[in-house]
């Protein structure tokens, strides 16, 4: 026991399992392998499988039953493009049995990554009922409630007597994803109530399910976005959320462990967008692959940057008369970019949490601009004082300060409005990433700065 | 039933509840209020409470028992600074009973926001056992396992017979945060096993807990960071994680619903850091408050920006000879900032998920620099071609392209190394926010650009 606790450190535990199991597999000791491997948690099994050799994986498929493999395949986290290879190394019949024994939502996630012909042949080899269930699930969009739900839930007729219910729950238990939330349906399969296993256990023996169930059911529509589902489950503290069609027929459930993954995925996505990286979590990519992934973005930004350069080039006269103007280009564009990114972050966050309604979103955008103006003035005053002290040019200081204030106001407005407008137009706000906003703000702020400088040129020289 | 489902839309449901309950409270109809209010989900109750008037809140305290209020106070989400006011409006005796009936982890969260004398007086009014439990919890750091755990769990002696166990579970059920995970302890209170309610239900009647429990217990140390706890619960798909001291004594449990909040909090934090905003989620702040919150950062950045300006000012001669050099300042500083932010995002993400070990982190940093160099070359070639076409100045194009390549390589290195170094030095990586990295990269890239330009001046004029 105490040795377990000491091994609680994630990496150490992983190392320990790996060394032990590698050794055993090297000796082809099937009994010892089964003993040690099946004793560790499915998550650790999946970790070991992910990090071991192809040869060892083959041995695992030899030593374990499809059902045993299914247990840890439910937890497998490998890159999407690796699934095709993985299933190529498995006997098709064996593979179909593994998928059959997995939770339907996880099986569907894997099938979504495989080629069409492979999916078709695997489905043919599966048990008919399982295959049909999975075919249904494959129809739903990946990031909707339907795409992440599982069909392995416990449901009871609303008129079941409590004293029979526990037996029925036990019967359905082996296949169910969770037995702690029980769904009550009417004769046509419509969801009419929910109860927890806790309610059932403490209920009077002579009651019926409909007496103890909660009829104010919170459910999600099968087409609802996974992010909204996550928000709802977080609000209501559910461990399982029922998924229904437009006629309230119960189609499946979404369990809390899947929601943790959704939240992580969505947070990663928002974060990557802000940084302008498409795929933040693959740490094993080569230098060339990393560069290739980021280049499209960087090339777009290069061209956008050339717009700024061309604009500045057209002010060459102004620049050659007062070269010092160039010294303040980075600070003006930088501050406008910074405040723009701040507003972008707030705006994107407001859109994705859905906490506030349409009207308030624009109110928030205006507030952002107001705060940009205020902060702009404060920073401008500081800048004004420094420039007067360092360069003794109050008029230059005035132009720089004025430009900073305007650029920061416009910057915050751009940062907060663009994602809102895109969202309204149903354009993916991914385009409004941090670097994009920054580059737009570069262009705007330089036009303001050199526009002002050129206009008041006579005072500067 | 169907009307419930139609009201599934969050905002509509909220509106509906608000109008209904406001009306009833206006009529002082205590019976109808209790009927309607207690029928809705605790989350909706808390939403209503958050958005209603002070007068209505007072009525709620009058109409409901402390236990009923505790139910939805467990879900309350108001700004940290509002708790003091909220508890000022409550009778101290009533308030202490509310806290007593809340989950201990949530009560502690609230007490952490109240002033010391108020906490002391509330604790005095509480039942002794409850008060002592809460005093213990108040000692732990807020963002550790101890700070988010609750002491309301179900534990059984390992030598309890299965046929008695269900009775004991039922007895402990009313106070327990979850009854679905049961913890087995030995006579000295050390955690020796876990089992699920499911295991218990399907177990043979003549077995003992120690026969059916899992002895390979995964637990977290009471001092462990909440982010690591979240990661572990996600990995293992737990709905409750036991918290132990260094001698394996069971101290409390952390339930999955609290982990959802932790994940949201941590994601928000990472996101805000990248954008350089301290507090992203408060949508109700005034313009002045928003500006005040962001100004400290922006003022620091203004001073940092003045370093860039001063450096550029020292190249005034170079600039006045070739004014066109200024045109490419934004693109070079911008691209170096963009690629730096991308690397920063990857690096921060690697630190916070803890997926890879120390050594690999630096390997990743080097890979980032490599990819920065590669992308830099590609963008530089594009830029070179455009400049030659537009301005017919191949040497200027060479200097701009060369600077871009070096600036992007250094930028990615800075972006990925700074958070790693800070993490190693145990400095809060919050300082390494996006705008900070961008500004550092501004300084570095301008030194490179004008260093090169001044060195090869003779070729430019």
Boltz contact constraints between the chains, C-beta under 6 A:
constraints:
  - contact:
      token1: [A, 4]
      token2: [B, 216]
      max_distance: 6.0
  - contact:
      token1: [A, 5]
      token2: [B, 248]
      max_distance: 6.0
  - contact:
      token1: [A, 11]
      token2: [B, 357]
      max_distance: 6.0
  - contact:
      token1: [A, 43]
      token2: [B, 235]
      max_distance: 6.0
  - contact:
      token1: [A, 43]
      token2: [B, 236]
      max_distance: 6.0
  - contact:
      token1: [A, 179]
      token2: [B, 198]
      max_distance: 6.0
  - contact:
      token1: [A, 180]
      token2: [B, 180]
      max_distance: 6.0
  - contact:
      token1: [A, 198]
      token2: [B, 179]
      max_distance: 6.0
  - contact:
      token1: [A, 216]
      token2: [B, 4]
      max_distance: 6.0
  - contact:
      token1: [A, 234]
      token2: [B, 260]
      max_distance: 6.0
  - contact:
      token1: [A, 235]
      token2: [B, 43]
      max_distance: 6.0
  - contact:
      token1: [A, 236]
      token2: [B, 43]
      max_distance: 6.0
  - contact:
      token1: [A, 237]
      token2: [B, 257]
      max_distance: 6.0
  - contact:
      token1: [A, 248]
      token2: [B, 5]
      max_distance: 6.0
  - contact:
      token1: [A, 256]
      token2: [B, 256]
      max_distance: 6.0
  - contact:
      token1: [A, 257]
      token2: [B, 237]
      max_distance: 6.0
  - contact:
      token1: [A, 260]
      token2: [B, 234]
      max_distance: 6.0
  - contact:
      token1: [A, 263]
      token2: [B, 263]
      max_distance: 6.0
  - contact:
      token1: [A, 267]
      token2: [B, 267]
      max_distance: 6.0
  - contact:
      token1: [A, 271]
      token2: [B, 271]
      max_distance: 6.0
  - contact:
      token1: [A, 274]
      token2: [B, 274]
      max_distance: 6.0
  - contact:
      token1: [A, 275]
      token2: [B, 341]
      max_distance: 6.0
  - contact:
      token1: [A, 275]
      token2: [B, 342]
      max_distance: 6.0
  - contact:
      token1: [A, 275]
      token2: [B, 345]
      max_distance: 6.0
  - contact:
      token1: [A, 276]
      token2: [B, 342]
      max_distance: 6.0
  - contact:
      token1: [A, 277]
      token2: [B, 342]
      max_distance: 6.0
  - contact:
      token1: [A, 277]
      token2: [B, 345]
      max_distance: 6.0
  - contact:
      token1: [A, 280]
      token2: [B, 346]
      max_distance: 6.0
  - contact:
      token1: [A, 280]
      token2: [B, 349]
      max_distance: 6.0
  - contact:
      token1: [A, 283]
      token2: [B, 356]
      max_distance: 6.0
  - contact:
      token1: [A, 287]
      token2: [B, 367]
      max_distance: 6.0
  - contact:
      token1: [A, 287]
      token2: [B, 370]
      max_distance: 6.0
  - contact:
      token1: [A, 287]
      token2: [B, 371]
      max_distance: 6.0
  - contact:
      token1: [A, 290]
      token2: [B, 371]
      max_distance: 6.0
  - contact:
      token1: [A, 291]
      token2: [B, 371]
      max_distance: 6.0
  - contact:
      token1: [A, 291]
      token2: [B, 374]
      max_distance: 6.0
  - contact:
      token1: [A, 291]
      token2: [B, 375]
      max_distance: 6.0
  - contact:
      token1: [A, 294]
      token2: [B, 375]
      max_distance: 6.0
  - contact:
      token1: [A, 295]
      token2: [B, 375]
      max_distance: 6.0
  - contact:
      token1: [A, 295]
      token2: [B, 378]
      max_distance: 6.0
  - contact:
      token1: [A, 298]
      token2: [B, 375]
      max_distance: 6.0
  - contact:
      token1: [A, 298]
      token2: [B, 379]
      max_distance: 6.0
  - contact:
      token1: [A, 301]
      token2: [B, 338]
      max_distance: 6.0
  - contact:
      token1: [A, 302]
      token2: [B, 379]
      max_distance: 6.0
  - contact:
      token1: [A, 302]
      token2: [B, 382]
      max_distance: 6.0
  - contact:
      token1: [A, 305]
      token2: [B, 331]
      max_distance: 6.0
  - contact:
      token1: [A, 305]
      token2: [B, 334]
      max_distance: 6.0
  - contact:
      token1: [A, 306]
      token2: [B, 386]
      max_distance: 6.0
  - contact:
      token1: [A, 308]
      token2: [B, 330]
      max_distance: 6.0
  - contact:
      token1: [A, 309]
      token2: [B, 327]
      max_distance: 6.0
  - contact:
      token1: [A, 309]
      token2: [B, 328]
      max_distance: 6.0
  - contact:
      token1: [A, 309]
      token2: [B, 331]
      max_distance: 6.0
  - contact:
      token1: [A, 312]
      token2: [B, 327]
      max_distance: 6.0
  - contact:
      token1: [A, 313]
      token2: [B, 327]
      max_distance: 6.0
  - contact:
      token1: [A, 316]
      token2: [B, 323]
      max_distance: 6.0
  - contact:
      token1: [A, 316]
      token2: [B, 324]
      max_distance: 6.0
  - contact:
      token1: [A, 319]
      token2: [B, 323]
      max_distance: 6.0
  - contact:
      token1: [A, 319]
      token2: [B, 326]
      max_distance: 6.0
  - contact:
      token1: [A, 320]
      token2: [B, 323]
      max_distance: 6.0
  - contact:
      token1: [A, 323]
      token2: [B, 316]
      max_distance: 6.0
  - contact:
      token1: [A, 323]
      token2: [B, 319]
      max_distance: 6.0
  - contact:
      token1: [A, 323]
      token2: [B, 320]
      max_distance: 6.0
  - contact:
      token1: [A, 324]
      token2: [B, 316]
      max_distance: 6.0
  - contact:
      token1: [A, 326]
      token2: [B, 319]
      max_distance: 6.0
  - contact:
      token1: [A, 326]
      token2: [B, 326]
      max_distance: 6.0
  - contact:
      token1: [A, 327]
      token2: [B, 309]
      max_distance: 6.0
  - contact:
      token1: [A, 327]
      token2: [B, 312]
      max_distance: 6.0
  - contact:
      token1: [A, 327]
      token2: [B, 313]
      max_distance: 6.0
  - contact:
      token1: [A, 328]
      token2: [B, 309]
      max_distance: 6.0
  - contact:
      token1: [A, 329]
      token2: [B, 329]
      max_distance: 6.0
  - contact:
      token1: [A, 330]
      token2: [B, 308]
      max_distance: 6.0
  - contact:
      token1: [A, 330]
      token2: [B, 333]
      max_distance: 6.0
  - contact:
      token1: [A, 330]
      token2: [B, 442]
      max_distance: 6.0
  - contact:
      token1: [A, 331]
      token2: [B, 305]
      max_distance: 6.0
  - contact:
      token1: [A, 331]
      token2: [B, 309]
      max_distance: 6.0
  - contact:
      token1: [A, 333]
      token2: [B, 330]
      max_distance: 6.0
  - contact:
      token1: [A, 334]
      token2: [B, 305]
      max_distance: 6.0
  - contact:
      token1: [A, 334]
      token2: [B, 442]
      max_distance: 6.0
  - contact:
      token1: [A, 338]
      token2: [B, 301]
      max_distance: 6.0
  - contact:
      token1: [A, 338]
      token2: [B, 435]
      max_distance: 6.0
  - contact:
      token1: [A, 341]
      token2: [B, 275]
      max_distance: 6.0
  - contact:
      token1: [A, 342]
      token2: [B, 275]
      max_distance: 6.0
  - contact:
      token1: [A, 342]
      token2: [B, 276]
      max_distance: 6.0
  - contact:
      token1: [A, 342]
      token2: [B, 277]
      max_distance: 6.0
  - contact:
      token1: [A, 345]
      token2: [B, 275]
      max_distance: 6.0
  - contact:
      token1: [A, 345]
      token2: [B, 277]
      max_distance: 6.0
  - contact:
      token1: [A, 346]
      token2: [B, 280]
      max_distance: 6.0
  - contact:
      token1: [A, 349]
      token2: [B, 280]
      max_distance: 6.0
  - contact:
      token1: [A, 356]
      token2: [B, 283]
      max_distance: 6.0
  - contact:
      token1: [A, 364]
      token2: [B, 283]
      max_distance: 6.0
  - contact:
      token1: [A, 367]
      token2: [B, 287]
      max_distance: 6.0
  - contact:
      token1: [A, 370]
      token2: [B, 287]
      max_distance: 6.0
  - contact:
      token1: [A, 371]
      token2: [B, 287]
      max_distance: 6.0
  - contact:
      token1: [A, 371]
      token2: [B, 290]
      max_distance: 6.0
  - contact:
      token1: [A, 371]
      token2: [B, 291]
      max_distance: 6.0
  - contact:
      token1: [A, 374]
      token2: [B, 291]
      max_distance: 6.0
  - contact:
      token1: [A, 375]
      token2: [B, 291]
      max_distance: 6.0
  - contact:
      token1: [A, 375]
      token2: [B, 294]
      max_distance: 6.0
  - contact:
      token1: [A, 375]
      token2: [B, 295]
      max_distance: 6.0
  - contact:
      token1: [A, 375]
      token2: [B, 298]
      max_distance: 6.0
  - contact:
      token1: [A, 378]
      token2: [B, 295]
      max_distance: 6.0
  - contact:
      token1: [A, 379]
      token2: [B, 298]
      max_distance: 6.0
  - contact:
      token1: [A, 379]
      token2: [B, 302]
      max_distance: 6.0
  - contact:
      token1: [A, 382]
      token2: [B, 302]
      max_distance: 6.0
  - contact:
      token1: [A, 386]
      token2: [B, 306]
      max_distance: 6.0
  - contact:
      token1: [A, 435]
      token2: [B, 338]
      max_distance: 6.0
  - contact:
      token1: [A, 442]
      token2: [B, 330]
      max_distance: 6.0
  - contact:
      token1: [A, 442]
      token2: [B, 334]
      max_distance: 6.0
